[in-house]
C-alpha cells in the first residue's frame, strides 16, 4: 500500500457532538498500519536494502505501539520521519504532545522529542492539530458508577461510538438527543444481548443553564445515595460538549408504550400494577432525599427491558429541585417553568410554594391514565384529554366567579375527571377490584386541590403495595377478566385534538 493510498484509508469525519474531526476507522488501525504498509514509506538506506531483516527488526517491533503516531505522520505528509521519531521512543501513549520551546513534549510521560526541531513551524502546528484525529476519550461506561468525562483539546466524543445519530431535535427544546452505539472497549456492559446503546443528551450553548441545573441535580442524587431500579441513572457527564449520557430506553416513553401496546392478559395487568408501585417507590426515594421531580408525565417515564422484562423508570430530572428544608414550611415560590401543564398541580396557577406533594398530583394523573389504558386503550386517553376543555387541558380548572379569599379558592378538579372516574368505577371489569381501588386512591387522596390533603409519596407507595399484595394473592381481585367490556362512553371516544396529533405526542 502506497503512502497516498494509505492516506486515503485514513478517512476523517466530523463528530456531531463536538464538531471536531476524527478518523472514522480508528478501530481498524491495526489492519491499516502494518509493517508492510510502513516499510514502503521508509527511506531506502544501504543497510535496509542489503540487511532488511536485521536492519529494521527494532523498528518493526515498535509499530504496534505507535500506530496512531504513524497515522498522524501519514496525514501530515511526514511519513519519512517515522524511523527517526520511533527511535526516540515516541509511542501512542505519549499523545497528545504539547509545545515546549522548540521541542514537543508528552505530559503523560514527561518526555521531550527533539526531532521536531528540524521541522518547519507550520508543519509542527499541523502535526499538533492532526493528532486529535486519532485521540479518543478516556471513558469506560458502566451501570455501577457514573463518571465525569473529560475531553482534552479537540478530542471527538463520538470516536468512542461506532454510530451516533440524532433522534430528536425540537427548536423549542433545550437539548437534542443522540442514539449512540458504544464501541466494546469503552464500556463494561454485558454484550450478549447485542449492541450497547446510550442516549446522549446534548445541550445547546445558549441553554447552558439547563445543563448546569440537570447536572447539579443528578450529582446531588448520586451524592445522596439515591438509587432505585425505577429511577434512571446517568452514565456520564461531560462539561466540554456539554452533554449527559444515559442508558438508551429501547421501548421509548410511557406514552409511546401505551400507544403501541394493548393489554390483553391478567399478567399484563399485574405488570402494570407492579410498575405503578415501582414508580412511586422511586418517587418516595427522591422525596426522601429532599428532591422533587417537578415534571412527572408519561413522556418522562421511560420503558427499558431488563432480563427480558419491561421496567418503567422516571427520567428527565432537569427541572427537579433539591431542598435542604421542607418546602411546605418556606415562604416564596419555587418555580419550575418547564413543567408540562397537563400534569401540573394547581399550585402553579396560585403561585404557591411547591412541596414534594406537587409530584403526587402528577402521579395521580398518570395512575388514572394507566387504569384508563388498561380498561380501554390509548385512544381513550386522547379522548379524555380532549374533553377537558380548558386552556391547557389539565386535571383542574379555574372558577371564574369564585371569591379569591385564599390561594386555590378559585380552583377545582375538572368535572370531566370526576366523570371519567365514575365511568371507570361502574365498569363491570373494575367493580370490587384493584383497579377500582386505584381510582378511589386517585379520587380521594391524590387529585386534591390543597397539597396538604394529598398523600405523601411514602404513604402512596405503602397503599399501592397493599393493593399489589392483595392482587398477587387473589388474581380475581386484579380485574374481572370474565366480564365483557362495555361500549366506550362518549368521554372516552372523542376524536383526538388536532393540536396534539400534529405534535406527534399527547404527552409532551
C-alpha positions in Angstrom: 0.0 0.0 0.0 1.5 3.3 -1.1 1.6 6.4 1.1 -1.1 8.0 -1.0 -3.5 5.0 -0.7 -2.8 4.7 3.0 -3.6 8.4 3.4 -6.9 7.7 1.7 -7.6 4.8 4.0 -7.3 7.2 7.0 -10.6 9.0 6.2 -11.8 11.6 8.6 -15.4 12.6 9.7 -16.9 15.2 11.9 -18.2 14.4 15.4 -21.8 15.6 15.6 -21.4 16.3 19.3 -18.3 18.4 19.4 -17.8 19.4 15.8 -14.2 18.1 15.9 -12.8 15.7 13.3 -11.6 12.2 13.9 -10.6 9.2 11.9 -13.7 7.1 11.3 -11.7 3.8 11.1 -9.7 4.1 14.3 -10.8 0.7 15.4 -9.2 -0.8 12.3 -5.8 0.9 12.6 -4.2 -2.5 13.3 -5.3 -3.6 9.9 -4.3 -0.4 8.1 -1.0 0.5 9.8 1.0 -2.7 9.3 4.7 -3.3 8.9 4.5 -3.9 5.1 2.5 -0.7 4.7 5.0 1.3 6.8 8.1 -0.3 5.0 7.1 1.3 1.7 7.4 4.8 3.1 10.8 4.4 4.8 14.0 5.9 3.3 15.8 3.4 1.1 19.1 3.2 3.0 22.0 0.9 2.2 21.5 -1.2 5.3 17.8 -1.5 4.7 18.5 -2.7 1.1 21.1 -5.3 2.0 20.1 -6.4 5.5 16.3 -5.8 5.8 15.5 -8.3 8.5 18.4 -7.2 10.7 18.3 -3.5 10.0 14.6 -3.0 10.7 13.9 -5.6 13.4 13.7 -3.0 16.2 11.6 -0.6 14.2 9.1 -3.4 13.3 8.7 -4.2 17.0 7.7 -0.5 17.7 4.9 -0.4 15.1 2.1 -1.9 17.2 2.6 0.7 20.0 2.8 3.6 17.6 0.0 3.1 15.1 -1.7 6.4 16.0 1.6 8.3 15.7 2.2 6.8 12.3 -1.3 7.7 11.2 -0.7 11.3 12.1 2.6 11.3 10.2 0.9 10.0 7.1 -1.9 12.5 7.5 0.7 15.4 7.7 2.8 14.1 4.8 5.7 13.3 7.2 5.9 9.5 6.8 9.6 9.8 6.0 10.2 10.7 9.7 8.6 7.6 11.1 12.0 5.9 11.7 13.5 9.0 13.4 10.6 9.6 15.8 10.1 6.0 16.7 13.8 5.7 17.5 13.1 8.4 20.1 10.6 6.1 21.6 7.6 8.2 20.6 4.5 6.0 21.1 0.7 6.3 21.2 0.9 6.5 25.0 2.7 9.9 24.7 -0.1 11.6 22.9 -1.2 14.3 23.0 2.0 16.2 22.5 2.4 19.9 23.5 4.8 22.6 22.5 7.8 23.2 24.9 10.0 25.7 23.4 11.4 24.3 20.1 10.5 20.8 21.1 7.4 18.8 21.6 6.7 17.1 24.9 4.5 14.4 26.3 2.8 15.5 29.5 1.7 11.9 30.3 5.2 10.5 30.3 7.3 13.7 30.8 9.3 13.0 27.6 10.8 15.6 25.2 11.2 14.7 21.4 13.9 16.9 19.9 13.5 15.5 16.3 10.7 18.1 15.8 13.3 20.8 15.9 14.1 20.1 12.3 10.5 20.6 11.2 9.1 23.8 9.8 6.9 25.6 12.4 3.9 25.3 10.2 4.4 21.5 9.9 4.7 21.2 13.7 1.4 23.1 14.1 -0.2 20.8 11.5 1.0 17.7 13.5 -0.4 19.2 16.8 -3.8 19.7 15.1 -3.9 16.4 13.3 -3.1 14.4 16.4 -6.6 15.0 17.7 -7.9 12.9 14.8 -6.6 9.8 16.5 -7.2 10.6 20.2 -10.2 9.0 21.8 -11.9 9.9 25.0 -10.7 8.3 28.2 -14.0 6.7 29.0 -15.5 3.4 30.3 -19.2 3.4 30.8 -20.9 1.0 33.2 -24.0 1.0 35.3 -22.2 0.9 38.6 -20.8 4.4 38.8 -21.4 7.5 36.8 -18.3 9.2 35.5 -17.2 12.8 35.0 -16.0 12.6 31.4 -13.2 15.0 30.4 -12.4 15.7 26.8 -8.9 17.1 26.1 -8.3 19.7 23.4 -10.1 18.8 20.2 -10.9 15.2 21.1 -14.1 14.0 19.4 -16.5 12.3 21.7 -18.2 10.2 19.0 -14.9 8.4 18.2 -15.9 6.2 21.2 -19.1 5.2 19.2 -19.4 3.1 16.1 -22.6 5.1 15.3 -24.1 8.3 16.7 -27.4 9.5 15.2 -29.6 12.4 16.2 -33.0 11.1 17.0 -34.8 14.2 18.5 -34.4 17.8 17.6 -37.0 20.4 18.6 -36.4 24.0 18.0 -38.2 24.7 21.3 -36.2 22.2 23.2 -33.1 22.9 25.3 -31.3 19.8 24.2 -31.0 17.3 21.4 -30.8 13.5 21.9 -28.5 11.2 20.0 -28.6 7.4 19.9 -25.1 6.1 20.1 -23.6 2.6 19.7 -20.7 2.3 22.2 -17.6 0.5 21.0 -16.7 -2.5 23.2 -13.5 -1.0 24.6 -15.4 2.0 26.0 -18.0 0.1 28.2 -18.3 -2.7 30.7 -21.8 -3.8 29.9 -22.8 -7.4 29.0 -22.9 -7.6 25.2 -24.6 -11.0 25.0 -27.9 -9.3 24.2 -26.3 -7.4 21.3 -25.0 -3.8 20.8 -24.8 -1.4 23.7 -26.8 1.8 23.0 -26.8 5.0 25.0 -28.7 8.3 24.8 -26.5 11.4 24.6 -28.4 14.4 25.7 -26.6 17.4 24.2 -27.4 20.9 25.3 -27.1 24.0 23.1 -24.6 26.6 24.4 -27.4 29.1 24.6 -29.2 26.8 27.0 -26.2 26.0 29.2 -28.2 26.9 32.3 -30.4 23.9 31.7 -27.4 21.7 31.5 -25.9 23.1 34.8 -29.3 22.6 36.5 -29.7 19.0 35.4 -26.0 18.2 36.1 -26.2 19.5 39.6 -29.5 17.6 40.4 -28.0 14.4 39.1 -24.8 14.8 41.1 -26.9 15.6 44.2 -29.0 12.5 43.7 -25.7 10.5 43.3 -24.1 12.1 46.4 -27.2 11.4 48.5 -27.0 7.7 47.5 -30.5 7.7 45.9 -30.6 4.5 43.8 -33.8 2.8 42.7 -34.5 0.4 39.8 -37.3 2.7 38.7 -35.2 5.8 38.6 -32.9 6.3 35.7 -29.2 6.7 36.5 -26.9 8.8 34.3 -23.7 7.1 33.0 -21.6 10.2 32.4 -21.5 14.0 32.4 -19.2 15.9 30.0 -18.7 19.6 30.6 -16.9 20.3 27.4 -19.7 19.3 25.0 -21.9 19.9 27.2 -23.9 16.6 27.5 -25.2 13.9 29.7 -25.1 10.2 28.8 -27.9 7.9 29.9 -28.9 4.3 29.1 -30.9 4.0 26.0 -34.6 3.3 26.5 -35.4 0.9 23.7 -39.1 0.9 24.4 -39.5 4.7 24.3 -41.6 6.5 26.9 -44.7 5.5 28.7 -47.0 7.4 26.3 -45.4 5.7 23.3 -45.8 2.3 25.1 -49.5 3.0 25.7 -49.9 3.9 22.1 -48.0 0.8 20.9 -49.4 -1.9 23.2 -52.8 -3.1 24.3 -53.1 -5.2 27.5 -54.9 -8.5 26.9 -54.0 -10.8 29.8 -54.1 -10.6 33.7 -50.3 -10.9 33.6 -50.1 -7.6 31.7 -52.5 -6.0 34.2 -50.3 -7.3 37.1 -47.1 -6.0 35.4 -48.8 -2.5 35.1 -49.7 -2.5 38.8 -46.1 -3.5 39.7 -44.8 -0.7 37.6 -47.0 1.8 39.4 -45.7 0.5 42.8 -42.2 0.8 41.4 -42.6 4.3 40.2 -44.0 5.5 43.5 -41.1 3.7 45.2 -38.7 5.8 43.1 -40.6 8.9 43.9 -40.5 8.0 47.6 -36.7 7.7 47.4 -36.4 11.0 45.6 -38.6 12.8 48.2 -36.7 11.1 51.0 -33.5 12.7 49.6 -35.3 16.1 49.7 -35.6 16.2 45.9 -38.7 17.0 43.9 -39.0 15.9 40.3 -41.3 18.7 39.2 -42.3 17.5 35.8 -43.8 14.0 36.1 -45.6 12.9 32.9 -45.7 9.9 30.6 -43.0 11.4 28.3 -40.6 11.5 31.3 -41.2 7.8 32.2 -39.1 5.5 30.0 -39.5 1.9 29.1 -36.5 -0.4 29.5 -36.1 -4.1 29.0 -34.1 -5.8 31.7 -33.6 -9.6 31.7 -36.4 -9.9 29.2 -38.9 -7.9 31.4 -40.1 -4.4 30.9 -39.2 -1.8 33.6 -40.5 1.8 33.8 -38.1 4.4 35.0 -38.6 8.0 36.0 -36.3 10.2 33.9 -35.6 13.8 33.0 -34.8 15.4 36.3 -33.8 18.6 34.6 -36.5 20.6 36.3 -36.1 18.9 39.6 -35.4 20.7 42.8 -33.2 19.7 45.7 -34.2 21.3 49.0 -32.4 21.5 52.3 -35.6 22.1 54.3 -39.2 21.2 54.0 -40.7 23.2 51.2 -44.1 23.4 52.8 -42.5 25.5 55.6 -40.9 28.0 53.3 -42.2 31.3 52.1 -41.9 32.3 48.4 -42.5 30.4 45.2 -40.4 27.6 43.8 -40.6 27.9 40.0 -40.5 25.0 37.5 -41.4 26.8 34.4 -40.7 23.8 32.2 -43.4 21.7 33.8 -45.9 20.3 31.4 -49.3 22.0 32.1 -51.5 18.9 31.5 -50.0 17.2 34.6 -49.1 20.1 36.7 -50.7 20.7 40.1 -53.0 23.7 40.9 -50.2 25.3 43.0 -48.7 26.6 39.8 -51.7 28.8 38.9 -52.0 30.0 42.6 -48.3 30.9 42.6 -47.8 28.9 45.8 -44.6 27.3 47.1 -44.4 23.7 45.7 -43.9 21.0 48.2 -42.9 17.5 47.2 -46.6 16.6 47.2 -46.8 18.5 43.9 -45.3 15.3 42.3 -48.1 13.3 43.9 -50.7 15.2 42.0 -48.9 14.4 38.7 -48.6 10.8 39.8 -52.3 10.7 40.4 -52.9 11.8 36.8 -50.6 9.1 35.5 -52.2 6.4 37.6 -55.6 7.3 36.4 -54.5 7.3 32.7 -52.8 3.9 33.4 -56.2 2.5 34.6 -57.9 4.1 31.6 -55.5 2.4 29.2 -55.8 -0.9 30.9 -59.6 -1.0 30.6 -59.9 0.8 27.3 -57.0 1.9 25.1 -54.7 4.7 24.1 -57.5 6.4 22.1 -59.5 6.7 25.3 -56.6 8.7 26.9 -56.5 11.1 24.0 -60.3 11.5 24.1 -60.2 12.1 27.9 -57.7 14.9 27.2 -59.8 16.4 24.5 -62.9 16.7 26.7 -61.1 18.5 29.5 -61.9 21.9 27.9 -59.6 24.4 29.4 -56.7 26.5 28.3 -54.2 23.7 28.9 -56.5 20.5 29.2 -55.3 19.9 32.7 -56.8 18.0 35.5 -58.1 21.1 37.2 -59.7 24.3 36.1 -60.3 27.8 37.3 -63.6 29.0 38.7 -64.2 32.4 37.1 -66.9 33.6 39.6 -65.1 32.4 42.8 -64.3 34.7 45.6 -60.5 34.8 45.7 -60.1 34.8 49.5 -57.3 32.2 49.8 -55.0 30.7 47.3 -56.7 27.8 45.4 -60.2 29.0 46.3 -60.7 29.7 42.6 -59.6 26.2 41.5 -61.4 22.9 41.2 -60.8 19.4 39.9 -62.0 19.4 36.3 -65.6 17.9 36.2 -64.6 15.7 33.3 -62.1 14.0 35.7 -64.9 13.1 38.1 -67.0 11.9 35.2 -64.2 9.7 34.0 -63.6 8.2 37.4 -67.3 7.5 37.8 -67.4 5.6 34.5 -64.4 3.6 35.4 -65.8 2.6 38.8 -69.0 1.4 37.1 -67.2 -0.7 34.5 -68.1 -4.3 35.4 -64.4 -5.3 34.9 -63.4 -2.8 37.5 -66.0 -3.2 40.3 -64.6 -4.6 43.5 -61.1 -4.9 42.1 -57.6 -3.4 42.4 -58.4 -1.1 39.5 -61.3 0.3 41.5 -59.0 0.8 44.5 -56.6 2.7 42.3 -59.4 5.0 41.0 -60.6 5.6 44.6 -57.0 6.4 45.7 -56.6 8.9 42.9 -60.0 10.5 43.7 -59.7 10.7 47.5 -56.0 11.0 48.2 -54.1 12.4 45.1 -56.2 14.8 43.0 -56.8 17.1 45.9 -56.7 20.8 45.2 -54.9 21.6 48.5 -51.5 20.0 48.7 -51.8 19.2 52.4 -54.7 16.9 51.7 -52.7 14.8 49.3 -50.8 11.7 50.3 -47.1 11.9 50.6 -45.1 9.6 48.3 -44.2 7.3 51.2 -47.8 6.8 52.1 -48.9 6.4 48.4 -46.2 3.7 47.9 -47.5 1.8 51.0 -51.1 1.9 49.9 -50.1 0.7 46.4 -48.1 -2.1 47.9 -51.2 -3.3 49.8 -53.2 -3.2 46.6 -50.5 -5.1 44.7 -50.2 -7.7 47.5 -53.9 -8.4 47.5 -53.9 -8.7 43.7 -51.0 -11.2 43.8 -52.6 -13.3 46.5 -56.0 -13.2 44.8 -55.9 -13.0 41.0 -59.6 -12.3 40.7 -59.1 -9.1 42.7 -56.8 -7.7 40.0 -59.5 -7.4 37.3 -62.8 -9.2 36.5 -61.5 -10.7 33.3 -64.6 -12.7 32.7 -66.7 -9.6 32.4 -67.3 -8.1 28.9 -66.0 -4.7 28.1 -68.9 -2.2 27.8 -69.1 0.2 24.9 -66.7 3.1 25.4 -68.7 6.1 26.8 -68.5 9.4 24.9 -65.9 10.8 27.3 -63.5 8.0 26.1 -64.4 8.0 22.4 -63.9 11.6 21.2 -61.5 12.3 18.3 -58.1 13.5 19.5 -57.2 17.1 19.4 -55.6 18.2 16.1 -53.0 20.2 18.0 -51.6 17.1 19.8 -51.9 15.0 16.7 -49.8 17.5 14.8 -47.2 17.5 17.5 -47.0 13.7 17.4 -47.5 13.1 21.1 -50.2 13.7 23.6 -47.7 13.7 26.4 -45.0 16.3 25.5 
